[in-house]
Each structure stands twice: as structure tokens, then as C-alpha cells.
Amino acid sequence: MKKAVSFILSAVCLAAVLSGCASDSGDLLTKTPFPEFSEKDMAGNTVSNDIFSEYDATIVNFWNNGCGSCIAEMPELEELYHEFQEQNINLIGVGADSGESEEQHETAQNILKEKEVTYQNISPDPEGSFYQEFVSELSTYPTTYLVDSAGNIIGAPIAGNVKKQKDTIQQRIDKILNP
């Protein structure tokens, strides 16, 4: 009898939790502020959170020099960059390990040149708070965030190839553009 009551109670609790998570759109979107940063891009120009206000949304793709799938998707990201510009959507890359040494920076620059990447790429300072409190906490590459013009991360991070998850990104962009 105790097992039956426990089972029914567990089922009721699970149903309550699941129904409490439902939304009309079927897609829960959270808004979390993107961490403050002021970093150099690969060309030595300063880039900060101010960049977000220039676009309706910005796709921020974190990659590293040793990530084969990150490098392989760069031509696809380049295509998306040009496609999304028509919607006032920006795409920037963050070479997570490119600021660790001059050699890492040169490797990142060579990768970007070889892959013919024209979208802006940031090289975070490993001594800075952006790197230490955010970038160093990433456990998967590539990891991509969608950030609105107010500097808020929209939804959960996207792990893996961006183009394969383009529908998810487009749905989030649509929610930003048409709230």
C-alpha cells in the first residue's frame, strides 16, 4: 500500500512540475544580462558590450584553436553572418584561447584568414574578469549565445554547430523582433 501511495504521489508531483513549466509558445526564453566586457578584437580594436545596441540581436559564437568542429563551421557562420545582416543581426566570434599567448593569437588569426572569416572576432584577456568569470566557465565548444540590443542573453546557450540549429536561432530572433 505504501508503494502505491508513493507512486501516485510521485506521479502527481511530476505532473504538477511539468504542467508548471508549460508555456503558450512551447519555448521558454530567459533573459540574462551578458557579462560586461571590453576586449580587443583580432585586429587590436576595442570591442565592448556597446556593440549589442547597434543591432536588433547579436549571435556570439565561442570557439577555440583546438576545436575542429568550431573551425569547420566557420564558413557556415560566415554565410549566416551575411544572411543575418539583412535583418540587422550581427555575428561575432570569441576565440576563447586566442589571448593566452602570442602563439595562440597568431594561430587564431591564421585560422580566421584560412577560413576567410570577415565577422569580428574578440580575443579575450585571460587576466580579465570577462575571461575569468565567464569564458573560462564554458565547458563545450562551440557554444553560441543570442544577445538582444539591450545586452540580454535570450534563451539557453546553443552547444554545437550553429547552422544545424538555425531554426532555434531564427525562432529566438523572431521573438526579439516581434515580441
C-alpha positions, 0 to 999 in steps of 0.5 A: 500500500505504501508503494502505491501511495508513493507512486501516485504521489510521485506521479502527481508531483511530476505532473504538477512540475511539468504542467508548471513549466508549460508555456503558450509558445512551447519555448521558454526564453530567459533573459540574462544580462551578458557579462560586461566586457571590453576586449580587443578584437583580432585586429587590436580594436576595442570591442565592448558590450556597446556593440549589442545596441547597434543591432536588433540581436547579436549571435556570439559564437565561442570557439577555440584553436583546438576545436575542429568542429568550431573551425569547420563551421566557420564558413557556415557562420560566415554565410549566416553572418551575411544572411543575418545582416539583412535583418540587422543581426550581427555575428561575432566570434570569441576565440576563447584561447586566442589571448593566452599567448602570442602563439595562440593569437597568431594561430587564431588569426591564421585560422580566421584568414584560412577560413576567410572569416570577415565577422569580428572576432574578440580575443579575450584577456585571460587576466580579465574578469570577462575571461575569468568569470565567464569564458573560462566557465564554458565547458563545450565548444562551440557554444553560441549565445543570442544577445538582444540590443539591450545586452540580454542573453535570450534563451539557453546557450546553443552547444554545437554547430550553429547552422544545424540549429538555425531554426532555434536561432531564427525562432529566438530572433523572431521573438526579439523582433516581434515580441 
